């Protein structure tokens, strides 16, 4: 009978193999965006939510749906609009009548948030009241309606999209909600060769049927494995120091941070730096994360958690430039 460590090593090998299979399978439908795919898979393995920012036409919605199919997860999509109500996301209570007895009672009808992967499409198009309907779901994986609390499916992820070029009719996400997202990922335009391949492959009759690489139970085991990976004290110290260095009042803050940052990242940033590093190590088949893993996820974890001051906006300074990130 293998020991727990031996079982973990076997599962680590399976995770490394599954990572390659997932990337290959997604690559059958999504051209390019390899780094984005890897980072989204890392966030899912770490149990985190993702904010995906990119201009229209970059297949953000298709990418999220494809990942759900590859992981055999229940996919749910919510198109955020200015008239969207919180109950359109969480669900609502309906008054039903028993035709036999004539007795009336309320029954909860679940909303689209009750899925494994919930695509919050153009999340900044809904007003704050509706955006707030996701806060409890993202943090506690539960929904409270009319005094009753309902658990969400396990695993549960919110993958939200934003269009950076349209500002009319949009509502800026509050910092408290941005902090709930483990990663902020930004999609760029494809290369010319990739774009030619996209146009060629999407204007013909052939369609690729996705196959599931992992099942729900196997994914849960891999998420637990990522949590079990040990983080050396040096990695934890490095992650905490990196997060604290974004705060202008800290001794480790640079002159640029002191000059241009109003508020730095909170403790959740350090947690996500370590979890992201663990997920990257696991995807590589390594049982222990290192400092390079922390550096690799730093820009995705920190840039949406740092609030710039007016001077930074006036001088067109970016978070990446101020923090020296990628």
N, C-alpha and C positions, 0 to 999 in steps of 0.2 A: 504494500500500500504506500503510494508516494506521500511525502510530507507536504505540508501546506506550501513550503517554499518551492518544492518541485512542481506542484500544481500551478503555482503562480508563474514559474518559468515556462511551463507548457502553454499556459494561457497567453503569456507575453509573446511567445513565438507565433501563436495563432493570431494575435492582434497585429503583429508585424505583417504577416501574410495577408490578413484581411485588409489592412491599409492599402497594400498594393492592388488587391483585387477591387476594392472600392474605387480607387483612382482610375484603374483601367476601365471599369464599368461606366463610371461617370463620363470618362473620356470618349465613350462611344456616342454620347449625345451632346456633350458640352466641349466645344473646341477651345483649347487654351485654358487660362485661369487656373493653372495647376496649384499655384501658391494659395489662392483663395480657397480652393477645394480642400487642400490640406489643413488650412487654418479653421475652416468650418467643421471638419471632422474632428480636429483637436478640441474645439469648443464643446462639441457634442459628447466626446469621451470624458471631458471634464465636467459635464453637466451644466454648461453655461449657455446663456443666450447671446445672440449675435445681431448687431446692427450693420446692415449692408447698404453702402452708399454708392450710387453710380447713376450715370445719365440713362435715359430711356434706351431700350434696344440692346442692352448688354446681357440679356437672358437671366436677370436676377431671379425672377419668379420661376423660370424653368429649372434653374440650378437648384433651388430649394426643393422643388417638387421631385427632381431627379434624386437628390440625396435621400429624401424620404422613401422613395421606391427602392433604392439600393439597400437601405437599412430596414426595409419591411416595416416602416412606421406609418401610423395613421396620419394622413396629411389633411390639414384644414386651412382654408384661406379666407382672410377677412380683408375686403377692400375698404380702406379707411377713406371716408368722405366727410365733409363738414356737417352733414345731417345724420351721421352715424350716432346711435345712442348706446350707452353702456350695456343695456339689456340685449342689444344686437350682437354683443360679444359674449357676455356671460350666460345669457339665457334668461328666461322669465317664468313666472308662475302663471298657469292657465287655470281657469275655473272649469271643472268638468262635472258633468251630471251623470250619475248612475241611473240608466234608463229603467233598471229593475226596481230600485228602491226610491228613486227620485232624489236621493241624497246628493248634495253638491260638495265638492272638495277641491282644493287647489293641488295641482300637479306641476312639478318643476320640469320645464322643457329645456334641455341643455343647449347652450349656444355653441358656436364654432370653436370656442376656446378649449372645449373638451376634445382635444386631439393630442397626438404625440408631438408632431411638429406643426406649430401654428404660424402661418405666414401672415404677418401684419403688413400688408402691402401699402406703401406710402403712408407710414404711421403718422407723419407730421401733418397730414391733411385733416385729421379729426381734432376737435377742440379738446382742451385739457381735461374736461370732465370725462370724456370717452377714453382718452389716453390713460387716465387714472384707473380705469376698469381693469387694466392689465397689471397694475402694480402688485396687488395681492397674489395674483396668479404667478407672476414671475418670481416673487420672493418666497412665497409659502407653498406654492403648488396647490392652492385651494381657491375656491370661489365662495363668497358669502352673498346670498340672495334672500331677502325677507327674513333675516335672522337665522337662516340655516346655512351651514357650511358644507360644501361638497368637495371631496378630493378630486384632483385632476389625474388623468392617466399617468402612469409611470413607464417609461421616461417622458418628460415634458420639456419642450423647448419653444421659445419664441424667437423666430428669425424674422426680423423687421427690415423693411427696405425704405430708403429715402432717395428722392430725386434732388440733387444739389443745385440744379439750375433754375428750378421754378420756386419762387418765394411767395407769389400771390396766392392767397387762399390757404396758406400753411400756418402751422402753429409750432413754435420752437419747443422741442421736448424739454421738460424741466430737468435740472441736473440730478434730482433724486431718481428720476426714471432712467436717465442715461447711465447712472451708476449701476443699475441692475443688469446692464449688458456687459458680458464678460469681454467681448471683443468688439471693436469697430473696424470693419473691413471696407476698403474702398476699391471698387472695380475700375480698371482703366480700359481704354480702348484696346482691341486686339491688334496684333501686328498685321501688316498687309497680307502675309502668307496665311495667317489664321483667318482673316476676314474673307479671303478668297475661298478658303475651305468651308467656312460657315455658309457663304452664299451658295456654293456648289452643292453642299450636302443637304441644305434645307429647301431647295427649289426643285427637288426631284420627287419620285414616287416612293422611294425607300424610307421606311421608318424603323428605328431600332426599338425592340421591346426590352425594357429593363428587367434584369433579374436581381433578386435579393441576395446580397452577399452575407448579411448577418440577420439573425432573427432577434426578436425583442429580448428574449431571455439571455442570449449570448451577449447582446449589447449591454444589458444590465451588469452582467458579470465583468465585462471589460471596464465599465465605469467604476465598479467597486475595486478592480485591480489598480486603476490609475490612482485612486485614493490611497490604496495600501502601499504604493511605492514610497520608499523613504526619501525625504528631502534632507540632505546634509545640512548641518547648521550654517555652513558657509553660503549655501544657496538661499536659505531663509533670510540670513543677514543681508545678503546682497539685494534680494527682492525688497526687503523693508527699507533699506537705505535708498534704493532707487525711487520708491514711492515717496519717501519723506523728502527727497531732494527736489520734488516738484512743489514743495510748500515754501513760499518766500520767507517765512520766519525761521526756517530751520538752518542750522549751521552749514549743512551740506549743500544748500542751494547755491546755484551759480549766480553771477551778476545779472545774466539775462532773466533768470527766473525772478530774482528780487525786483527787477525793473518792470517786467511785463506781466507777471502772473498775479491775479487777484486771490484765487483760491487753488490750492493743489489737490492732489488725489488723496482720498481717504484710505482707511485700513483695508477696505474691500479690494483695492488695487493690489496690495501685497499678496492677499489671498489668491487673487486671480493670476498674478505673475507666477506663483509657485504651482498652482494647478495647471496652468498652461504649459509650464516647463515639464511637469510630470507627464502630461499628455503627449508632448512632442517626443520625450524620451521613450515612452511606451510604444509609440508608432514606429520608432526606429528599432524596437526590440531591446532597448537598454533598460536595465532595472533601476537605475539611479539618474536623476536629472543633473545637469551641470550648469555652470554660469552662462554658457553660450545659449542654452535653452531659454534662460530667463531673458537674455538680450534679444532673442529671436521674437519673443512675444511682447516685448516692452512697448513698442509703438502702438500695437493693437489694444493693449490694456490701458495705456495712460492718456492717449491723446483726446479722448472724449470725456475724461475726468478732470482735465485742467481748465480752469476758467480764466481767460485772459482779461486784463484791464483795458480801459479806454485807450491808453497810450499804445498798447499793442495793436489794437484795431486801427488806430489813426496812422500808425507806421507800417501797417500791412504785415505784421509779424505773425508767423504761423506757430502752432504748438510744436510741430516737428523741428523747426529751426531753433526755437527757444530751448527745447529739451535736448537738442542734438540727436534726434531720433531719425530713423530711416525715412 
